[in-house]
Amino acid sequence: MSSPSSKAQEAREAVAVRLREMRLDAGITGRELAVRCGWSESKSSRIEHAKTPPSDADIRAWCTACGVSRQAEDLIAANRQADSMYVQWKRLQRTGLRRLQESGVPLYEQTQQFHVYCSNVVPGFFQTPEYATSLLTSIAQFRGTPDDVSDAAKARTSRSRVIRGGGHRFAVLIEEAVLRYRIGGAEIMAAQLGHLLSVMALPSISLGIIPFTAPRQAWPLETFTIFDGQRVHVETLSAAIKETQPSDVSLYLKAFSNLKDVAVYGADARTLITSGINALA
């Protein structure tokens, strides 16, 4: 499978190809199109070669110049989808972290079945306010975002109410290493692991932990969440990635299934969490 960033570029190139075909079908040159749109010829060339992403206004002007104004809205939608496939964190977080936490609420509330895999931190659904504050502080400092950590942590923990609401089910997998990483120090981690013990008892939650010693069918992956088996959100260091292509969603579901097969549940999972608490002493 090609990387998410390359697939996003492929989608942008598909939009550029459609724009070029419109110009050719209209029988006009790049120079003539530029004159009709009121911009430079070099801009037309950059858009056609997917060097510069067009704005909504650019697409409307292009379609009007080619005499196909009715095609503009469909092309704008395709362009926006390409733009949202791979979004750098610095763009998402340029105004701080709170708004990003709040923006996910509608999707969380409408989703019935979550599949969540975390290899590095406790899933956001299960984070205590103190753990969330420590983690978001590290993120804000690392990325140099505006300091709204307190509000962002409140928004994240407020969003977590979905685990106790009706109509939602959660299949969650975490690596045992998550229990040992000391986010915020020993006291905060002890409280966080104690919270894990309580939430795993909720009837809507299936929590599996993949032990260090588990025979691996799948290597530790980047953190991802699958929403109703239809879309995947993947978190990397540099960007947030959205996958909606059925073949890619199926790939993540397959990976989740392989990881689930080597996880432990119930009493065995509680033993690993308790061991993590004891190691903090």
N, C-alpha and C positions, 0 to 999 in steps of 0.2 A: 504494500500500500504506500502511495506517495505521501509525503509529509503534509500536515494540515496547511502549512504556509504555502507549499507549492500548489496544493489544490486550490487555495484561495487565489493564487496568481493565475492558475488556469481558468478560473471562473471570470476573473477580470479580463483575461485575454479573449474569452468567448464574447464578452460584451463589446470589446474593441472590434472584433471580427464582424459582429452584427452592424456596428456603426459604419465600418468601411463598406460593407455590402450595400447599405442604404445609399451611401454616396455614389457608389458605382452604378447602382440601379437607377439613380436619378440622373446619371450622365454628366456629373459635374466633377471638376478637379478639386484637389485639396485647397488650392488657392481660391477658387470660386466659393467653396464652402466657407472658408475663413472670412471672405468679404461679406457674405450673407449673414454670418453670425456676428461679425464685428470684432473679430479677434485676429491674432497673427496666424500665418500659415504654419509656423512651427508648432503652435498649440494644437492645430488639427492633426499634425503628424504625430505628436506625442500621445494624443488620445488614441489614434488609430493603432499605434504600436504598443499600447498598454504601458506607456512610460509615465503618463500622468492620468490618475483616475478622474473621470468626468464628474462634475457636480450634477445635481438634478437639473439646474438651469442650463448647464451645458448640453445635456441630453435633449431637453426640450428645444433648445435653439437648433441643435443638429437635425432633429427630426423635422422641424419646421422648414429648415433650409432645404431638406430633401423632399419636401412635400408629403411626408408621412407622419403628421402630427399625432395621429391616433395611436401610433406605436410607442409613443414616448412613455406612457405610464408603465407598460409592461417592461420596458427596458430599464426604467428607473428602479423598478422592483428587483429585477435581476442584478442590477448594479449594487443595490443596497445589500442584497443577500451575499454577494461576493465580498463586499466590504466587511460584513459582520462575521465571516467565517473565521477570521484570524485577527484578533484585536489586541494590540499591545497593552500591557497593564498601565503604562505611563499615560496612555490615552484614556483608559477607563477610570483611572484614579487621579486625573489631573486636578479635580476639584475636591479631593479628599476621599475617604473610605466610606463614609456614612451613606452617601447616595448610591454607591454600588451595592451595599448590603440591602438597601430598601428596594432597589430596582428588581431584585429577584423574587420579591414577595408574590406577585401575581402568578408566576410560573409555579412556585412552590405550593400555593394554595390550590391550583387547579390540577396538579399532578396527583394521581392515585397511587402509583407504584414507583418507588424510588429504588434504584440499585446504586449503591455508593461504595467506592473503593478508595481507601486512604492509606498511603504508604509512609506518610511523613508527619501528619498531625492528627489529632482527634477530629472527626468530622464536625463541621460547623453546627449541625443539628444538636450535637451532644456537648458542646462547649459550655463551661461555666463562665459567668461574667469575668472572673479574674483571669482565667485561661485565655479567653477571647481578647481581653485587654492587653495581656502580655504579648500574644501573638501579633495582634494588629499594630502594636507599638513597634515591634521589630520590623514589620512590613513597611510601615510609614517611614521609619528611619532609614531603612535600606533604599527605598525608592524616592525619598525626599518629597513625599506628598504633604499637603496641608495637614496640620495637626487637628484632626477631629476624631481622634481615637475613642474618646469616651462616648461620644454619640454613636460612632460606628459599632462599638461593642454592644451598646444597648440595642441597636437595630438588629445586630446579628442574633442576640439572645431572644429578642422579641420574635424574630422570624422563626425561631425554633419551636414556637407554640404548635406548629403543624404536627409535631410528633405526638401530641396529645389530642389533636382534633380528630373528628370522625372522617372516614373515607380515605385515609392515607395509610399506606403500608410501606415499611422500610426494610430492605435487605441490605445489610451493611457489613462490609469486610474491612478489617484493618490489620496491618502487619504488627507483629508483637513488638517491633522496634518502637512503634508509636507509644507504647506503654512505658518506654524507658527514656525517651527524649524528655529532658527537663525544661519544658517551656514555662518560664516564670519562676523556676526554683522548686525546691522540694515541697514546701507547704501548698503551693498552688497546684502542683501535680498530684499530691495526695488527695486533695479535695476533688480534683478533676477525675481521678480514677475511681474515687468513691461514688461520684455522680454517674459514671459509666455503669457501675454495679446496679444502681437504682433504675436507670432508664432501660437497661437490657431486659428488665422484668415486664416492661409494658407489652401488652398483647399485640400491638401493631409493629413491633420491632423484632427482627431477627439479626442478632449481632454475632458474627463469626470473627475469630482471631486466628491469623495464620502464624503458627509457631516458628521460631527460628529453625527448628529441626525438621520442619515439614518437607517431604520430598516435593520438589517444585515441578509442576507442569507448566507454569508460567512464571517468568521472572518478575521481580517487583517492578510495577509500572508507575506511571505518573497518576496522580489523583484524578479520578473522574466520577461523574454522576450521570446516570441514565434516567431520563424522565419518560415514564410510560412506554418504554421500549421504542421511542420515536426520535429522540434527540439526545445527544451526549455533550456534556460540557467537560472539557479537559483543562487542567491547570498546569502550565509550565512556568518556569522562572520568568520568562519574558512576556508571555501572552496568555490570554484566555481564548480557547478554541471551541467552536461550536460545530458539531457534526450532525447532519440531518440526512445524509445520503444513506438509504437503507442498508447497503452493503457494509458501510463503515459502522453503522449502529450495530449490525449483526456481529461484526468483529469484536466490538467491546463487550457485547453480551456473551460471546464465546469465551473471551478472556475472563469475564466475571465468573462464568460457570466453572472454568478450570481452577480458578483461585478458590472458589467456594468448596470445591471437592477436597482441598487440603486444609481447610479451616476447622477449628474446633468450636463447639457451641456449648451452651448450658453450663454445667458444673465445671467442665474442662476450661471453658473460657473464663469463668469466674476465678478459677485457680490461677490462671495467668495474670489476671488483673490484680488479684490479691498479692501475688508474688512481686508485681511491679510496685505496689504500695509498700510492701516490706523492704524492698531494696532501697527505698528512700530514707529509711531510718539511719 
